[in-house]
Amino acid sequence: MTHLTLPFTQISAADLPKVGGKGANLGELTQAGFKVPPGFCVTTDAFAQFMAAASADIYTQLEQLSSDNLEELRLVGNAVRAALVEVPLPLEVETTVTDAWSELGESHAYAVRSSATAEDLPHASFAGQQDTYLNVRGRDALLENVKACFISLFTDRAILYRAQNGFDHRQVALSVVVQQMVHPDVAGILFTADPVTGNRHIASIDASFGLGEALVSGLVSADLYQVDKRTKQIIKRQIATKQIAIRSLAVGGTEQVELAEGERTQAALTDPQTLELVKLGSQIEAHYGRPQDIEWALVDDVLYITQSRPITSLYPLPEPKPDDDALHAYFSMSHLQVMTDAMPPLAMSILRMFVPVGRPEGEMESQYIHTAGGRFYANVSPLLRHPLGRRILLRIFGSMDELAANALSELAQRPDFLTNGERFNPLSILPAARPHLFKAVRMLVGGQPEGIAEEATQFIEDHVVALKAKLNAAPDLRTKLEITTTDIQQLITPILTWLPYMGVGAIATGMLGKIVGQTGNADDLAAIGRGVTGNVVTDMNLAVGDLADAARLSDSLATHLSRTDIDAQTRLQTATEHAGGAAFTQAWQKFIDRYGARGPSEIDISRPRWSEDPTSLLQMVVNVMRHSEPGAHRVHYQQLMDEGEAATERLTAAARSSLLRWLRRPLIRRLIRVSRNLSPLREHHKFFVIQVFALFKSVLLEAGEQMVREERLKTVEDIWFLTMPEVLSALDNPALELHQLVPERRMEMEHYQQLTPPRVMTSDGEIPVVKLAGTDAPDGALIGSPVSAGVVEGIARVVLDPSTEALEPGEILVAPFTDPGWTPLFVNAGGLITEVGGLMTHGSVVAREYGIPAVVGVIEATKAIKTGDHLRVHGGAGYVEFVNGKDSPEEVASV
């Protein structure tokens, strides 16, 4: 054969550029010794010859298409296909394909399948994007279908898929697989891991009579068989009613055949066949080293493999893997930090360094924190197996993320999970916890809570100043990295000076609710958390409002800062050219000096800080300026303070009418005092970490610049695709190769960004499926967790990036999550809906402080809700209704 065709026996995975994903897999399987019907591939060189005869204008038209304009895409697709139909197959291609077909056997029927170079890849399947033709007989039909496969690279669905996923049309080529047909009694698909739950130990089989096309096309309900690969036991056998089968015609082509009554409910596979198929699938999985989606056919009790590809929908398993056979439960710390975007390796590495336990001798990163799909997970199995640990864990997570708590609770009820594996020993942490417990108890019963938040703020400022001084005095880059890595690894020690007090504030709030009970007003209990002083995020929000007031110093300045035709940095640099600009610039710099380390998704050290990219911050300032009166933020804050003080008096007064009032009144006052003074500490630890991150980041970028000068990295940003140990090794070893590592990880990161991270998963890859309770919600309502009481109606505003979106007053903010970088949006928000979160996560706390009804943990809220939808948010009941027939915001009630 020539460069235009290759037999399966000469193809391996390395030949993907020549034969596409499908062809490469068939060649790889053939060479590995699996029973694959023989065949050959028409290579991408043949496709290139065909396209060379076509108009060069085809690709120009495709490159100008937008994935949002489906009508234009349809028209261009029709025109491209019509033009290609008129292009003949090159004579050399016809001759070579005919020769390969003759050599394989002219009397056979063939399957002719498209195989794109961007198909059946580890991170993109492109399943069903191009065409397949079955039972093709004769030379003319073969050549006709080869050409049809070439043209199918330009079906509407294929064009759209490439446009949506950023694949260059010119860079995707097509091969054609020509494979001898087998005429199966039964055919189907084998997943070597459960595609629904993700469990890697469960194989799942879909099977039906005749050709597998009936199953793939959705024409027939398939039998479902599931097998535990560890025990070799069939754990599920679901026999469908199969009305039809697709079978080959003697003259070529296929036909639908009605199955006889008795055959319709007959099992397609026997138990021995089922187990043999799973055994074969496990061998293929072992060959590829990852779970596979396998197409198979059974002919006279002989199994043939007609395709195998990676299961791209599976969420990656946490790394490092456990060193035992027990089932492990992992909780998403990314959800806890309400930042579920994928993070690059260096960001993950630094977060693992921050955890002070689980670092073996000589290791920089904690083994207790795991990474999966660019997110970080904690192995909570030991805690979950112990009754006390389980109770504490589920209570804490219940306030953070109810869906995660429900999933962990479901896992904890499994006997195999409880009886196998490491179990938490409360006595093991007692020596380290004892001084902090004593400290917390003393503060709860008699300490002075006033001023502690301010002391913590001052401590952070002093630490950051001292760290800056150390870095400025460092003689070289290597020393700077040692200083910053050591600081990160030891950061938990200073945080523990105030962290117990934060817990005391939460305990006091909880105790207050129980003691007041029915004697106090629920609204007053909620008001206790409003208008508190010392919260670093509240202080930042007030400072944003002050910036907005400074921006109003002149109409000229306000107009300039609101411009959209120039970038934020340019607007800020030229602000002094306008009246009031000097004062605004001074106020801006003061804000950046204090809060410039912050920004959206700031837990990811690679993300831009406000000091680096002020776009989102300036947008927030402009929004506040547009939609509020001067000083309104300070007035609102004072109102919240007054409400908190008034609520304190009412709750205390309510105790007069109760029994034991002589005890209850001072206790209530004490708990309110502790709650209002210590609850502001909840943001300090993150504020501290982010300040240190900013300094660390400057050193890492310096390392990136050095590696670019040495031509070891292409761009400074490439450094984010290394781990911290790799950065240090690279600096110490100039010969360490980095060029191939970065592109691979960058592509992997792009894939991870498309995945939805599970809140909870197991070491088997299983993702427990749980739902929130919502029995009182009406039909069609979206269910979430109630975190801030009240009911409000309004128009939805779906925001994915706070730097590009603004809220009109009264609009309902719908977001995947929020963190401190989003907080200024709350000034105009009438309500809040997020996909991630719980009672104590960022958006929930801020919503309660602002008196905004909020529901969080609403699965896929940003997809189910569109900007402009009229909603009713039930913040106390935990659900969201779509309101029909209204097109203007109308507040029903806001508490």
C-alpha positions in Angstrom: 0.0 0.0 0.0 1.0 3.7 -0.4 1.0 6.8 1.7 -2.7 7.1 0.7 -3.8 3.9 2.4 -2.5 1.9 5.4 -3.7 -1.6 6.6 -4.7 -2.0 10.3 -1.7 -4.3 10.7 0.7 -1.3 10.0 -1.1 1.3 12.2 -0.5 2.2 15.8 -1.6 5.0 18.1 1.3 7.1 16.9 -0.3 7.3 13.4 -3.2 9.4 14.5 -2.2 12.4 12.2 -2.4 10.0 9.3 -5.5 7.9 10.1 -7.4 9.9 12.7 -8.6 8.8 16.1 -10.8 5.9 15.0 -8.3 4.5 12.6 -5.4 4.8 15.1 -7.4 2.9 17.7 -8.3 0.1 15.4 -4.7 -0.3 14.3 -3.5 -0.2 17.9 -6.1 -2.9 18.9 -5.1 -5.0 15.9 -1.4 -4.8 16.7 -2.1 -5.6 20.4 -3.7 -8.9 19.3 -7.4 -8.2 19.9 -9.9 -9.7 17.5 -10.7 -6.8 15.2 -12.3 -7.3 11.8 -9.5 -6.6 9.2 -9.4 -3.4 7.2 -7.4 -0.4 6.0 -7.5 3.4 6.3 -7.6 6.0 3.6 -5.1 8.5 5.0 -5.3 12.2 5.5 -2.9 12.6 2.6 -5.7 11.4 0.4 -8.1 13.8 2.0 -5.6 16.6 1.4 -5.5 15.7 -2.3 -9.3 15.8 -2.5 -9.4 19.2 -0.7 -6.6 20.6 -2.9 -9.0 20.3 -5.8 -11.7 22.3 -4.0 -12.0 26.0 -3.7 -9.6 27.7 -1.2 -12.6 29.9 -0.3 -14.2 27.1 1.7 -11.9 27.5 4.8 -12.2 31.3 4.6 -16.0 31.0 4.8 -15.8 28.6 7.8 -13.3 30.8 9.7 -15.7 33.7 9.6 -18.6 31.7 11.2 -19.8 32.3 14.8 -21.1 29.4 16.8 -23.9 31.7 18.0 -25.3 32.3 14.5 -26.9 28.9 13.6 -28.7 30.1 10.6 -25.6 31.5 8.9 -23.7 28.3 9.9 -26.4 26.2 8.2 -26.3 28.2 5.0 -22.5 28.1 4.8 -22.5 24.4 5.6 -24.9 23.7 2.8 -22.8 25.8 0.3 -19.6 24.0 1.3 -21.0 20.6 1.0 -22.7 21.4 -2.4 -19.3 22.6 -3.7 -17.5 19.5 -2.5 -20.0 17.2 -4.1 -18.9 18.6 -7.5 -15.2 17.8 -6.7 -14.1 14.4 -8.1 -11.9 12.0 -6.1 -8.4 12.3 -7.4 -7.4 9.5 -9.8 -4.5 8.4 -7.6 -6.8 8.2 -4.6 -9.3 6.1 -6.5 -6.7 3.7 -7.8 -5.0 3.2 -4.4 -8.3 2.7 -2.5 -9.4 0.2 -5.2 -6.1 -1.7 -4.9 -6.4 -1.9 -1.1 -10.0 -3.1 -1.3 -9.1 -5.8 -3.9 -6.3 -7.1 -1.7 -8.6 -7.4 1.3 -11.3 -9.1 -0.7 -13.8 -7.7 -3.2 -16.5 -10.2 -2.1 -16.8 -8.9 1.4 -19.2 -6.2 2.7 -17.5 -3.2 4.3 -18.2 -0.6 6.9 -16.9 2.8 5.8 -16.4 5.2 8.6 -15.0 8.7 8.9 -12.0 9.1 11.2 -11.0 12.7 12.0 -7.7 13.7 13.5 -9.5 15.5 16.3 -11.7 12.5 17.1 -11.6 9.8 19.9 -8.9 11.8 21.7 -8.3 11.6 25.4 -10.0 14.9 26.0 -12.5 15.3 23.0 -14.5 12.4 21.5 -16.2 14.2 18.6 -18.6 11.2 18.7 -21.1 11.2 15.9 -19.7 14.3 14.2 -19.0 12.6 10.8 -20.7 9.9 8.8 -20.7 6.1 8.8 -21.9 3.8 6.0 -22.6 0.1 6.6 -22.7 -3.0 4.4 -21.0 -1.3 1.5 -20.5 -3.7 -1.5 -18.7 -3.1 -4.8 -16.0 -0.7 -6.0 -18.3 2.1 -7.0 -20.2 2.1 -3.8 -17.0 2.1 -1.8 -15.5 5.1 -3.7 -18.8 7.0 -3.4 -18.9 6.5 0.4 -15.2 7.4 0.8 -15.9 10.7 -0.8 -19.1 11.1 1.3 -17.0 10.6 4.4 -14.6 13.3 3.3 -17.5 15.7 2.8 -19.0 14.8 6.2 -16.2 16.7 7.9 -18.3 19.7 7.0 -21.7 18.6 8.3 -23.5 21.3 10.3 -22.9 19.5 13.6 -19.2 19.0 12.9 -18.7 22.6 11.9 -20.5 23.8 15.0 -18.6 21.4 17.4 -15.3 22.7 16.1 -16.4 26.3 16.4 -17.7 25.8 19.9 -14.5 24.0 21.1 -11.9 26.2 19.4 -10.6 23.7 16.8 -9.1 25.3 13.7 -11.1 24.0 10.7 -7.8 23.9 8.6 -6.0 21.8 11.2 -8.6 19.1 11.4 -8.2 16.5 8.6 -10.1 13.3 7.8 -9.2 9.7 7.2 -11.6 7.0 6.2 -11.8 3.6 7.9 -12.7 0.7 5.5 -13.4 -2.4 7.6 -14.8 -5.8 6.8 -18.3 -6.1 8.1 -19.3 -8.7 10.6 -23.0 -9.6 10.8 -23.6 -9.9 14.5 -26.3 -11.8 16.3 -25.9 -9.2 19.1 -23.9 -5.9 19.3 -23.5 -3.0 21.6 -21.3 -0.9 23.7 -19.2 -1.7 26.8 -18.1 1.0 29.2 -15.3 -0.3 31.4 -16.3 2.2 34.0 -19.9 3.2 34.9 -20.5 6.3 32.8 -23.3 7.5 35.1 -21.8 7.2 38.5 -18.1 7.3 37.4 -17.3 4.1 39.4 -14.2 2.6 37.8 -14.9 -0.9 39.2 -18.3 -1.3 37.5 -18.5 -2.2 33.9 -21.7 -1.3 32.1 -22.9 -3.0 28.9 -25.7 -2.0 26.5 -26.7 -4.8 24.1 -29.3 -5.4 21.4 -29.9 -7.8 18.6 -28.5 -7.2 15.2 -26.1 -4.4 14.2 -25.2 -1.9 16.9 -26.5 0.9 14.8 -30.0 0.4 16.3 -28.6 1.1 19.7 -26.3 4.0 18.7 -29.1 5.7 16.8 -31.6 5.4 19.6 -34.0 3.3 17.7 -34.2 0.5 20.3 -34.0 0.2 24.0 -31.0 -1.8 24.9 -30.5 -4.4 27.6 -28.3 -3.1 30.5 -25.8 -5.4 32.3 -23.5 -4.2 35.0 -20.6 -6.2 36.4 -18.4 -5.6 39.4 -14.9 -6.2 37.9 -13.4 -7.0 41.3 -15.8 -9.8 42.2 -16.7 -10.9 38.6 -20.3 -10.8 39.6 -23.2 -9.5 37.6 -24.8 -6.9 39.8 -27.5 -5.6 37.5 -29.4 -7.2 34.6 -32.1 -5.0 33.1 -33.8 -6.7 30.0 -35.5 -4.2 27.7 -38.3 -4.7 25.3 -36.5 -4.6 21.9 -39.0 -3.9 19.1 -36.6 -4.0 16.2 -33.1 -4.9 15.0 -31.0 -3.6 12.1 -29.6 -6.3 9.9 -27.5 -6.3 6.7 -29.0 -6.8 3.3 -27.4 -9.3 0.8 -27.3 -6.6 -1.9 -25.8 -4.0 0.4 -27.2 -1.5 2.9 -29.3 -2.3 5.9 -32.9 -2.8 6.9 -35.0 -2.6 10.1 -36.5 -5.9 11.1 -39.5 -6.3 13.5 -38.5 -8.8 16.2 -40.8 -11.7 17.0 -42.9 -11.4 20.1 -40.8 -13.9 22.1 -37.5 -12.4 21.0 -38.4 -8.9 22.1 -38.0 -9.6 25.8 -35.3 -12.2 25.5 -31.9 -11.4 27.0 -29.4 -10.4 24.4 -26.5 -11.9 26.3 -26.1 -14.9 28.5 -24.2 -14.6 31.8 -21.1 -16.3 30.4 -21.1 -14.0 27.4 -21.5 -11.0 29.7 -18.6 -12.0 31.9 -16.4 -12.8 28.9 -17.1 -9.4 27.4 -16.2 -7.6 30.6 -13.0 -9.7 30.8 -12.1 -8.6 27.3 -12.9 -5.0 28.1 -10.7 -5.1 31.2 -7.8 -6.3 29.0 -8.4 -3.4 26.5 -8.6 -1.0 29.4 -5.3 -2.3 30.8 -3.7 -1.9 27.3 -4.7 1.8 27.1 -4.2 2.5 30.8 -7.6 4.2 31.2 -11.3 3.4 31.0 -12.7 2.7 27.6 -15.9 3.0 25.6 -15.8 -0.1 23.4 -18.0 -1.1 20.5 -18.4 -4.9 20.1 -20.1 -7.5 18.0 -21.0 -11.1 18.9 -21.0 -13.5 15.9 -21.6 -17.2 16.5 -20.4 -16.8 20.1 -17.2 -15.1 19.0 -16.6 -11.5 20.2 -15.2 -8.9 17.8 -14.0 -5.4 18.8 -15.1 -2.8 16.2 -13.9 0.3 18.1 -12.4 1.5 21.4 -12.0 5.1 22.6 -11.4 6.8 26.0 -14.5 7.7 28.1 -13.9 11.4 28.0 -16.8 12.2 30.4 -15.3 10.6 33.5 -14.0 13.0 36.1 -10.3 12.2 36.9 -9.5 10.3 40.1 -7.9 12.1 43.0 -4.1 12.1 43.1 -2.1 10.8 44.9 -4.0 7.5 44.9 -4.6 5.7 48.2 -2.1 3.1 49.2 -4.7 0.6 50.4 -7.7 -1.2 48.9 -10.3 0.5 51.2 -12.9 2.8 49.8 -12.0 6.5 50.3 -14.3 9.5 50.3 -13.1 12.9 49.0 -14.7 16.3 49.6 -14.2 19.2 47.2 -12.3 21.9 48.9 -12.8 24.0 45.8 -16.6 24.0 46.6 -15.8 25.0 50.2 -13.7 27.9 48.9 -16.6 28.7 46.4 -14.2 28.7 43.4 -14.9 25.7 41.2 -12.9 26.7 38.2 -9.9 24.5 37.3 -6.6 25.7 38.6 -3.1 25.2 37.0 -0.6 22.8 38.7 1.4 25.5 40.5 -1.7 27.0 42.1 -2.7 23.5 43.3 0.9 22.8 44.5 0.9 26.0 46.6 -2.4 25.2 48.2 -1.1 21.7 49.1 2.0 23.4 50.7 -0.2 25.5 52.9 -1.6 22.5 54.7 0.7 21.9 57.7 0.0 18.1 58.2 0.6 15.1 56.0 4.0 16.3 54.6 6.4 13.4 54.6 10.1 14.0 55.4 11.6 15.9 52.5 8.3 16.7 50.8 6.8 20.1 50.3 3.2 19.2 49.6 0.6 17.7 52.0 -0.5 14.2 51.0 -3.8 14.8 52.8 -4.8 17.2 50.0 -5.5 15.6 46.7 -5.9 17.0 43.2 -8.5 15.9 40.6 -9.4 17.7 37.4 -7.6 20.9 38.4 -9.5 21.1 41.7 -8.4 20.1 45.2 -10.0 17.5 47.4 -9.6 16.4 51.0 -9.8 12.7 52.0 -12.3 12.8 54.8 -12.6 9.0 55.1 -11.0 8.6 58.6 -13.3 11.3 60.1 -16.4 9.9 58.4 -15.8 6.4 59.8 -15.7 7.5 63.4 -19.1 8.3 65.0 -17.9 11.6 66.6 -15.9 12.7 63.6 -18.8 11.9 61.4 -21.2 13.9 63.5 -18.9 16.9 63.6 -18.0 16.7 59.9 -21.6 16.4 58.7 -22.7 19.3 60.9 -19.9 21.5 59.6 -20.4 20.6 55.9 -24.1 20.8 56.3 -23.7 24.6 57.0 -21.2 24.9 54.1 -22.7 22.7 51.4 -25.9 20.7 52.0 -25.5 18.6 48.9 -22.0 17.6 49.9 -23.2 16.7 53.4 -26.0 14.6 52.0 -23.5 12.7 49.7 -21.1 12.1 52.6 -23.9 10.9 54.8 -25.0 8.4 52.1 -21.5 7.0 51.9 -21.2 6.8 55.6 -24.1 4.4 55.7 -22.4 1.8 53.5 -21.1 -1.2 55.6 -18.1 -1.7 53.3 -17.0 1.9 53.8 -17.3 1.9 57.6 -15.6 -1.4 58.3 -12.5 -1.0 56.0 -9.8 1.7 56.2 -8.3 4.1 58.6 -10.4 5.5 61.4 -10.0 8.9 63.1 -8.8 8.8 66.7 -9.9 11.9 68.6 -7.2 11.4 71.2 -4.5 11.9 68.6 -5.3 15.6 68.1 -6.0 16.4 71.8 -2.5 17.6 72.7 -2.4 20.0 69.8 -6.0 21.1 70.2 -6.1 21.5 74.0 -4.6 25.0 74.3 -6.9 26.3 71.5 -10.0 24.7 73.2 -9.1 26.3 76.5 -8.6 29.6 74.7 -12.0 29.3 73.0 -13.9 28.4 76.2 -12.3 31.3 78.1 -13.4 33.7 75.5 -16.9 32.3 75.3 -17.6 32.6 79.0 -15.7 35.7 80.1 -13.1 37.1 77.8 -13.2 40.5 76.2 -14.1 40.1 72.5 -13.9 43.8 71.6 -10.9 44.7 69.5 -9.8 41.2 68.6 -10.8 41.6 64.9 -8.8 44.8 64.8 -5.8 43.1 66.4 -5.9 40.3 63.8 -6.0 42.9 61.0 -3.0 44.7 62.5 -1.2 41.3 62.9 -1.7 40.6 59.1 -0.4 44.1 58.2 2.7 43.6 60.3 3.4 40.2 58.9 3.1 41.3 55.3 5.4 44.3 56.0 8.0 42.0 57.6 7.8 39.5 54.7 8.3 42.3 52.2 11.4 43.4 54.1 12.8 39.9 54.0 12.3 39.6 50.3 13.8 43.0 49.6 16.9 42.0 51.6 17.2 38.5 49.8 20.4 38.3 47.8 19.0 36.2 45.0 15.9 34.5 43.5 16.5 31.1 45.1 16.6 32.7 48.5 13.3 34.6 47.8 11.7 31.3 46.9 12.9 29.7 50.1 11.5 32.6 52.1 8.1 32.5 50.5 7.7 28.7 50.5 8.7 28.6 54.2 6.2 31.3 55.0 3.4 29.5 53.2 4.2 26.3 55.0 4.2 28.0 58.4 1.2 30.3 57.8 -1.3 28.2 59.8 0.6 29.0 63.0 -0.2 32.7 63.1 -3.7 32.1 61.8 -4.3 29.9 64.8 -3.9 32.9 67.1 -7.4 34.1 66.1 -9.0 31.1 64.4 -10.4 29.7 67.6 -12.0 33.0 68.3 -13.8 32.8 64.9 -15.2 29.5 66.0 -16.3 31.0 69.3 -18.3 33.6 67.3 -20.0 30.9 65.3 -20.8 28.9 68.5 -22.2 32.0 70.2 -24.5 32.7 67.2 -25.8 29.1 67.3 -26.3 29.1 71.1 -28.2 32.4 70.8 -30.7 30.9 68.4 -31.3 27.9 70.7 -31.6 30.0 73.9 -33.9 32.7 72.4 -36.1 30.0 70.8 -39.7 31.0 70.4 -39.4 34.1 72.7 -37.4 36.1 70.2 -38.2 37.3 66.7 -36.4 35.4 63.9 -35.8 38.7 62.1 -34.0 40.1 65.1 -31.8 37.0 65.2 -30.8 37.6 61.6 -30.2 41.3 62.3 -27.6 40.4 65.0 -25.2 39.5 62.2 -25.6 42.8 60.4 -23.6 46.0 60.7 -20.7 44.4 62.6 -17.3 46.1 62.7 -13.9 44.7 61.9 -14.8 42.5 58.9 -12.0 43.0 56.3 -14.4 42.3 53.4 -17.1 44.8 54.8 -14.3 47.4 55.2 -13.2 46.7 51.6 -16.8 47.1 50.3 -17.1 50.4 52.1 -13.8 51.5 50.5 -15.2 50.6 47.1 -18.1 52.9 47.8 -15.7 55.7 48.9 -13.9 55.3 45.5 -17.2 55.7 43.7 -17.8 58.9 45.6 -14.3 60.1 44.7 -15.1 59.3 41.0 -18.1 61.6 41.2 -15.9 64.6 42.0 -16.6 65.9 38.5 -18.9 65.0 35.6 -15.8 64.9 33.3 -14.0 62.4 35.6 -17.1 60.2 36.0 -17.6 60.1 32.2 -14.0 59.3 31.6 -13.9 56.5 34.1 -17.1 55.0 32.5 -15.6 54.8 29.0 -15.7 51.5 27.2 -13.5 52.3 24.2 -10.3 52.2 26.2 -9.0 49.7 28.8 -9.2 50.2 32.5 -5.4 50.8 33.0 -5.4 53.6 30.4 -8.5 55.3 32.0 -6.8 55.2 35.4 -3.5 56.5 34.1 -5.2 59.5 32.4 -7.6 60.3 35.2 -5.5 63.2 36.4 -6.3 65.0 33.1 -9.8 65.6 34.5 -11.1 67.8 37.3 -11.0 65.8 40.5 -8.7 63.2 38.9 -5.7 63.8 41.3 -7.8 63.2 44.4 -9.4 60.1 42.8 -6.0 58.7 41.8 -4.7 59.2 45.4 -7.8 57.4 46.8 -7.4 54.6 44.2 -3.7 54.1 45.1 -4.6 54.0 48.8 -7.2 51.3 48.0 -4.7 49.3 45.9 -2.1 49.5 48.6 -4.5 47.8 51.1 -6.6 45.6 48.8 -4.7 45.2 45.6 -3.8 41.6 46.4 -7.5 40.7 46.0 -9.5 39.9 42.9 -12.0 37.4 41.5 -11.2 33.7 42.1 -8.3 34.9 44.2 -7.6 31.5 45.8 -6.0 30.6 42.5 -2.6 32.4 42.7 -2.3 32.5 38.9 -5.4 34.7 38.6 -4.8 38.5 38.1 -5.0 40.6 41.3 -6.6 44.1 41.2 -3.1 45.6 41.4 -2.2 43.7 38.1 -5.5 44.0 36.3 -7.9 46.7 37.7 -10.7 46.0 35.1 -13.2 44.2 37.4 -12.5 46.7 40.3 -13.0 49.8 38.1 -16.2 48.2 36.7 -17.5 47.8 40.2 -16.7 51.4 41.1 -18.5 52.6 37.9 -21.5 50.5 38.7 -21.8 51.8 42.3 -21.4 55.4 40.9 -24.1 54.9 38.4 -26.7 53.1 40.6 -26.4 54.7 44.0 -26.4 58.1 45.6 -23.2 59.7 47.1 -22.6 58.3 50.6 -25.4 55.7 50.2 -23.1 52.9 51.2 -22.1 54.5 54.5 -25.7 55.3 55.2 -26.7 51.7 54.5 -24.0 50.4 56.7 -25.0 52.7 59.6 -28.6 51.5 59.2 -27.4 47.9 59.5 -25.4 48.8 62.6 -28.5 50.5 64.1 -30.6 47.4 63.2 -28.1 45.2 65.0 -28.1 47.3 68.1 -31.9 47.6 68.1 -32.3 43.8 67.7 -29.9 43.3 70.7 -32.2 45.4 72.8 -35.4 43.6 71.7 -33.9 40.1 72.2 -32.7 41.1 75.6 -36.1 42.6 76.5 -37.9 39.5 75.3 -36.1 37.6 78.1 -37.9 39.6 80.8 -41.1 37.7 80.3 -39.5 34.3 80.5 -38.7 32.1 83.5 -35.1 32.3 84.8 -34.9 35.8 83.2 -32.2 36.7 85.7 -30.0 34.2 84.0 -31.2 34.5 80.4 -30.8 38.2 80.0 -27.1 38.4 80.8 -26.4 35.2 78.9 -28.2 36.6 75.8 -26.3 39.9 76.1 -23.0 38.0 76.4 -23.7 35.8 73.4 -24.7 38.8 71.3 -21.6 40.6 72.3 -19.3 37.7 71.5 -21.1 37.0 68.2 -21.0 40.6 66.9 -17.4 41.1 67.9 -15.9 37.8 66.8 -18.0 36.8 63.7 -16.1 39.4 61.6 -13.0 37.2 62.0 -14.4 34.7 59.4 -12.7 36.5 56.5 -9.3 37.2 58.1 -7.6 33.9 57.4 -8.4 34.1 53.7 -7.4 37.8 53.6 -4.1 36.9 55.3 -3.4 34.1 52.8 -4.2 36.3 49.8 -1.8 39.0 51.0 1.0 36.4 51.3 0.0 34.9 47.9 0.5 38.3 46.2 4.1 38.5 47.4 4.7 34.9 46.5 3.3 35.5 43.1 5.7 38.3 42.4 8.6 36.0 43.2 7.2 33.2 41.0 6.8 35.6 38.1 10.4 36.6 38.6 11.3 33.0 38.3 9.2 32.7 35.1 11.0 35.7 33.6 14.4 34.1 34.3 13.3 30.8 32.6 12.0 32.8 29.6 15.4 34.5 29.3 17.1 31.1 29.5 14.7 29.9 26.7 13.3 27.2 29.0 9.8 28.6 28.9 8.1 30.4 26.0 6.1 32.8 28.2 6.2 33.9 31.8 2.7 32.5 32.3 4.0 29.0 31.5 5.4 28.8 35.0 1.8 28.1 36.3 2.0 24.7 34.6 4.8 23.5 36.8 4.6 22.4 40.4 6.6 24.1 43.2 9.1 21.2 43.5 9.5 21.4 39.7 10.2 25.1 39.8 12.9 24.7 42.4 14.4 21.7 40.5 14.4 23.7 37.3 16.3 26.5 38.9 18.8 24.1 40.4 19.1 22.0 37.2 19.4 24.0 34.0 19.3 20.8 32.0 15.8 19.9 33.2 13.5 19.7 30.1 10.3 21.8 30.4 9.2 22.5 26.8 7.1 19.4 26.3 5.6 19.4 29.8 3.9 22.8 29.6 1.9 22.3 26.3 0.6 18.9 27.6 -0.5 20.4 30.9 -2.0 23.4 29.2 -4.2 21.1 27.0 -5.1 19.1 30.0 -6.1 22.2 31.9 -8.4 23.3 29.0 -10.1 19.9 29.2 -10.5 20.2 33.0 -12.1 23.6 32.6 -14.9 21.9 30.7 -15.6 19.4 33.4 -18.1 19.9 36.2 -16.3 19.0 39.5 -18.2 16.8 41.9 -18.7 17.9 45.5 -18.0 14.4 46.7 -16.3 11.4 45.0 -14.8 8.1 46.0 -11.5 6.5 45.2 -13.4 4.3 42.8 -14.4 7.4 40.9 -18.1 7.1 42.0 -20.0 10.4 42.3 -22.9 9.9 44.7 -26.1 11.3 43.3 -28.1 13.2 45.9 -30.7 15.9 45.9 -31.7 18.7 48.2 -35.0 18.4 50.1 -37.7 20.6 48.7 -41.0 19.0 49.4 -42.8 22.3 49.8 -41.5 23.8 46.6 -44.0 24.1 43.7 -43.6 22.2 40.5 -40.9 23.6 38.2 -39.1 25.4 41.1 -35.3 25.2 41.4 -34.3 23.7 44.7 -31.4 24.9 46.8 -30.3 25.7 50.3 -32.0 28.5 52.2 -29.3 30.8 53.6 -30.8 34.3 53.9 -34.5 34.7 54.7 -37.0 36.7 52.8 -38.9 36.6 49.5 -38.2 38.8 46.6 -39.3 39.1 43.0 -37.0 40.5 40.4 -35.4 40.2 37.0 -32.5 37.8 36.8 -29.0 38.8 35.9 -26.7 35.9 35.2 -23.1 36.9 35.9 -20.2 34.6 35.1 -17.5 37.3 35.3 -17.8 40.2 37.7 -15.4 42.3 35.6 -17.7 42.4 32.6 -21.2 42.5 34.2 -23.1 45.0 36.2 -26.4 44.8 38.2 -29.2 47.3 38.0 -30.8 48.0 41.4 -33.2 45.2 42.5 -31.9 42.7 40.0 -31.3 39.1 41.2 -27.7 38.1 41.0 -27.4 34.5 39.6 -23.8 33.3 39.7 -21.8 30.0 39.8 -20.3 31.2 43.1 -19.2 34.4 44.7 -16.0 35.4 46.7 -14.8 38.7 48.1 -14.1 39.9 44.5 -17.8 39.8 43.8 -19.0 41.5 46.9 -19.5 45.1 45.4 -22.2 43.6 43.1 -24.3 43.0 46.3 -24.9 46.7 46.7 -27.5 46.6 43.9 -28.7 43.0 44.2 -32.3 42.3 45.2 -31.6 38.6 45.7 -28.9 36.0 45.3 -28.8 32.6 43.6 -25.6 30.5 43.4 -24.7 27.0 42.2 -22.2 26.5 45.0 -22.4 27.3 48.7 -24.0 26.7 52.0 -25.1 28.5 55.1 -21.6 29.8 56.0 -20.0 30.4 52.6 -19.1 33.8 51.3 -22.2 34.8 49.4 -24.6 33.5 52.1 -22.9 35.5 54.8 -22.8 38.7 52.8 -26.5 38.3 51.7 -27.5 38.0 55.4 -25.5 41.1 56.3 -27.1 43.0 53.5 -30.6 41.6 54.2 -30.8 40.0 50.7 -32.9 36.9 50.2 -30.6 34.1 49.0 -30.7 30.5 47.9 -27.5 28.7 47.2 -26.5 25.2 46.0 -28.9 25.4 43.1 -27.6 22.9 40.6 -26.7 24.4 37.2 -28.6 27.6 38.1 -26.6 29.7 35.5 -27.8 27.3 32.8 -31.4 26.9 34.0 -31.9 30.7 34.4 -31.4 33.3 31.7 -30.8 37.0 32.1 -34.2 38.7 31.9 -36.1 35.8 33.5 -38.6 37.0 36.1 -37.9 35.1 39.4 -39.3 34.8 42.9 -36.5 33.9 45.4 -37.7 32.2 48.6 -34.7 32.7 50.8 -36.2 31.1 53.8 -37.7 28.1 52.1 -34.8 27.4 49.7 -36.3 27.5 46.3 -36.6 29.7 43.2 -39.8 30.2 41.1 -40.1 31.4 37.6 -42.8 34.1 37.5 -44.8 34.3 34.3 -46.5 37.3 32.8 -44.4 39.9 34.5 -41.6 41.9 33.0 -40.6 44.4 35.6 -39.0 43.8 39.0 -41.4 43.9 41.9 -40.2 43.4 45.4 -42.6 41.3 47.5 -40.7 41.3 50.7 -37.1 41.7 51.7 -35.9 40.8 55.2 
